[in-house]
């Protein structure tokens, strides 16, 4: 039988692992230049960064994220957390901001 101290230690460790997972995940921010639906029904967002454009995909099987990406419009400024698989970038978290200009980046 596990003691209360052991259970508490495992609980704290699980919280730290979740926090580290998000912290280490690559992130990107930019203005939405283009929003399309792919042949398979996923959403493709093209983000304009300072120098170049980057393509990010939002998978339709993640209903909450897909719904949030559906609300994004061309010209919106977004922050995304990404995972990569076979050279493509897939969105795992998306946050919209009302207004942001690319020249105000630090």
The 8 nearest C-alpha neighbors of each residue, nearest first, counted from 0:
[[1, 2, 3, 5, 6, 4, 7, 9],
 [2, 0, 5, 3, 6, 4, 7, 9],
 [1, 3, 5, 4, 6, 0, 7, 8],
 [4, 2, 6, 5, 7, 1, 8, 0],
 [5, 3, 7, 2, 6, 8, 1, 9],
 [4, 6, 8, 2, 3, 7, 1, 9],
 [7, 5, 3, 9, 8, 4, 10, 2],
 [6, 8, 10, 4, 5, 9, 3, 11],
 [9, 7, 5, 11, 10, 6, 4, 12],
 [10, 8, 12, 6, 11, 7, 13, 5],
 [9, 11, 7, 13, 8, 12, 6, 14],
 [10, 12, 14, 8, 9, 13, 7, 15],
 [11, 13, 9, 15, 14, 10, 8, 16],
 [14, 12, 16, 10, 15, 11, 9, 17],
 [15, 13, 11, 17, 12, 16, 18, 10],
 [14, 16, 12, 18, 13, 17, 19, 11],
 [17, 15, 13, 19, 18, 14, 20, 12],
 [18, 16, 20, 14, 15, 19, 13, 21],
 [17, 19, 15, 16, 20, 21, 22, 14],
 [20, 18, 22, 16, 21, 17, 23, 15],
 [21, 19, 17, 18, 23, 22, 16, 24],
 [22, 20, 24, 19, 18, 23, 17, 80],
 [21, 23, 19, 20, 24, 18, 25, 17],
 [24, 22, 20, 21, 19, 25, 18, 26],
 [23, 25, 21, 22, 20, 26, 81, 80],
 [26, 24, 81, 80, 23, 27, 82, 22],
 [27, 25, 80, 79, 81, 24, 28, 78],
 [28, 26, 79, 78, 80, 29, 25, 81],
 [29, 27, 78, 77, 79, 26, 48, 30],
 [28, 30, 48, 47, 46, 76, 77, 31],
 [29, 31, 76, 47, 46, 75, 74, 32],
 [32, 30, 46, 74, 73, 75, 33, 45],
 [33, 31, 45, 73, 46, 30, 47, 74],
 [32, 34, 45, 31, 44, 73, 35, 46],
 [33, 35, 44, 43, 45, 73, 32, 42],
 [36, 34, 43, 42, 37, 33, 44, 41],
 [35, 37, 42, 41, 40, 43, 38, 34],
 [38, 36, 40, 41, 39, 42, 35, 43],
 [39, 37, 40, 36, 41, 42, 35, 43],
 [38, 40, 37, 41, 36, 59, 42, 58],
 [41, 39, 37, 38, 36, 59, 42, 58],
 [40, 42, 58, 59, 37, 36, 39, 57],
 [43, 41, 36, 57, 56, 35, 37, 44],
 [42, 44, 56, 35, 34, 55, 36, 57],
 [45, 43, 34, 55, 54, 33, 56, 46],
 [44, 46, 54, 33, 53, 32, 31, 55],
 [47, 45, 31, 53, 29, 30, 52, 32],
 [48, 46, 52, 30, 29, 32, 51, 31],
 [47, 49, 29, 51, 50, 52, 46, 30],
 [48, 50, 51, 101, 47, 102, 29, 52],
 [51, 49, 48, 52, 47, 53, 101, 29],
 [50, 52, 48, 49, 47, 53, 46, 29],
 [51, 53, 47, 46, 48, 45, 54, 50],
 [52, 54, 46, 45, 47, 55, 51, 48],
 [53, 55, 45, 44, 46, 56, 52, 43],
 [56, 54, 44, 88, 89, 43, 45, 90],
 [55, 57, 43, 89, 42, 90, 44, 88],
 [58, 56, 42, 90, 41, 89, 65, 43],
 [57, 59, 41, 60, 61, 56, 65, 42],
 [58, 60, 41, 61, 65, 62, 57, 40],
 [59, 61, 58, 62, 65, 41, 64, 57],
 [62, 60, 59, 64, 63, 65, 58, 57],
 [61, 63, 65, 64, 60, 66, 59, 58],
 [64, 62, 66, 65, 61, 67, 68, 60],
 [63, 65, 67, 66, 61, 62, 68, 92],
 [64, 66, 62, 68, 63, 67, 59, 61],
 [67, 65, 69, 63, 64, 68, 62, 70],
 [66, 68, 64, 69, 70, 65, 63, 71],
 [69, 67, 65, 71, 70, 66, 64, 57],
 [68, 70, 66, 67, 71, 65, 42, 72],
 [69, 71, 68, 67, 72, 66, 65, 95],
 [72, 70, 68, 69, 75, 67, 73, 95],
 [73, 71, 75, 74, 70, 31, 34, 69],
 [72, 74, 31, 75, 32, 33, 34, 71],
 [73, 75, 31, 30, 72, 32, 76, 33],
 [76, 74, 31, 30, 73, 72, 77, 71],
 [75, 77, 30, 96, 29, 99, 95, 31],
 [78, 76, 95, 94, 28, 29, 96, 30],
 [77, 79, 28, 94, 93, 27, 95, 29],
 [80, 78, 93, 27, 92, 26, 28, 81],
 [81, 79, 26, 92, 91, 90, 25, 24],
 [82, 80, 90, 25, 89, 91, 26, 88],
 [81, 83, 89, 88, 90, 84, 91, 24],
 [82, 84, 88, 87, 89, 86, 81, 85],
 [83, 85, 86, 87, 88, 82, 89, 81],
 [84, 86, 87, 83, 88, 82, 89, 56],
 [85, 87, 84, 83, 88, 89, 82, 54],
 [88, 86, 84, 83, 85, 89, 55, 56],
 [87, 89, 83, 55, 82, 81, 56, 90],
 [90, 88, 56, 82, 81, 55, 57, 83],
 [89, 91, 81, 57, 92, 80, 56, 79],
 [92, 90, 81, 80, 89, 82, 93, 79],
 [93, 91, 80, 79, 90, 94, 64, 81],
 [94, 92, 79, 78, 80, 95, 77, 91],
 [93, 95, 78, 77, 79, 96, 92, 67],
 [96, 94, 77, 76, 78, 97, 93, 75],
 [97, 95, 76, 98, 77, 94, 75, 99],
 [96, 98, 95, 99, 75, 76, 77, 74],
 [99, 97, 96, 76, 100, 75, 95, 74],
 [98, 100, 76, 101, 97, 96, 103, 75],
 [99, 101, 102, 103, 98, 104, 76, 30],
 [100, 102, 103, 104, 99, 49, 48, 29],
 [101, 103, 100, 104, 49, 105, 99, 48],
 [104, 102, 101, 100, 105, 99, 49, 98],
 [105, 103, 102, 101, 100, 49, 99, 29],
 [104, 103, 102, 101, 49, 100, 28, 99]]
